[in-house]
């Protein structure tokens, strides 16, 4: 059956990404399909199984034998039972036995993890965190997720909230977050947070070339063109990130912060404010020791992290 | 030489505590001596070596053979080199080769660690954290220190700041902390923070039975007697602790917070505010899952943690 390979799957609310990696971590085949989440778990799992089987067969023709599958999924995951307990972007997904069903569909061993955790794991194994043992990965998307790696291990802790940096408080009386609390990082540095701040500012009469429905891409373009309001909003997002980074550094001693997710494309607009905040708030060590890097794997980080997880689960000796 | 025992030493700016524990973690002998830090490192180390030798000889008479020594010390410690790099409460201590000198003085293997870390380690091994693998220990004293244990290991991280919860920001525009930053936990929930808030309030014309020079003990007594200002200051300290606890829970997933140090004696005056803050700010999980416990070992926590460290270093097979 040739050289060993592992299939990573990143199941998102809009798209589902699949990639096959070999023992050296090279991507040997990949595919993107629409999740069509509205069709419900059975339909999604059916198409997911087919796509996985196709990719595995395709690999076999190229002398690559798939040994296992790793799946990354947003929401509340029970990795031990292999169950998606609840996923906010996948309507109807309640206690779905992902591991069992995908094992039946493919005949391969399957492991399951949280998408932000596996994003961090991908960057750790193959991206901006290669060669380091300790890092925090921020995933700036619709919300803000994160994955914490300490001494080469993902930390989720008994509460299961390890790495949930999106809900670290950065402003005690600040904006209301989707979680219900006030002043969470996510209320400033996610796409939702940035768009919410834009709408509030426009409603308050601030002038800008931006419209209330503009997205983060449009906001970033406006900021780069010198739009004052847009620049200010990214500044607020960067300041919030700087505060959260200092909290991570003080609590864990981790010195490498990796910025991932779609909103990280605008990191250049947030960086100065984040660094200013770090300098202002990090006194007990040289603030220059806290390093911030952009992720390197982009859209494929969680997929590759999932494949790496399958590989490391050692479910099938090569 | 009889049953095995290990000597723990907690070297503080005022007192130095020594305790001998056996393989089951029972304290078999103990001593407290004045550090007399003003005499400088050589004199302190001389007396420390004598006290250690005495305790070891005393133990031997009772059929206990000391196998190793663990030392807890405040400040910047380099455990690998066994060096006290700098200690704020020990004048003149700069790059002191503690391990080497105490080994020469006693003939026993010596290990060295940070006092807040070893406080946490003591509570983990023998106190309020027994049987748990993940906890955060807050030491509320002159400052606020902390020790983070994840998966049964102390976390200090590449920055060496792991567990430094005293410098987690709880109020962006808040009180100036001794470290130079604004709004650190330590500026509210340490003895220094509480006394500073008292002085500010009295200067601002607040009425209270307290005087500007009163200490935390007096403040706690006044609060218990219903003094409004005193109650309010402990409320602020508790609120700050609640915020820091939520940050720890979100970043690490650790669900057990242990309150140690002298100021923790007033925990009853801070608890309601801390719990209120946790309920208000912890939304993504049931806030009741975050448990707060008082430390159980009191003054002896770091000493016992140091002895446990020596035991676990396995420096001399029993």
Interface residues (C-beta under 8 A of the other chain):
Chain A: X133 X134 X148 X150 X151 X153 X155 X156 X157 X158 X159 X160 X161 X162 X163 X164 X165 X167 X168 X169 X170 X171 X172 X177 X179 X180 X181 X182 X243 X246 X247 X248 X249 X250 X251 X252 X253 X254 X255 X256 X280 X281 X282 X283 X284 X285 X289 X290
Chain B: X133 X134 X148 X150 X151 X153 X155 X156 X157 X158 X159 X160 X161 X162 X163 X164 X165 X167 X168 X169 X170 X171 X172 X177 X179 X180 X181 X182 X243 X246 X247 X248 X249 X250 X251 X252 X253 X254 X255 X256 X280 X281 X282 X283 X284 X285 X289 X290
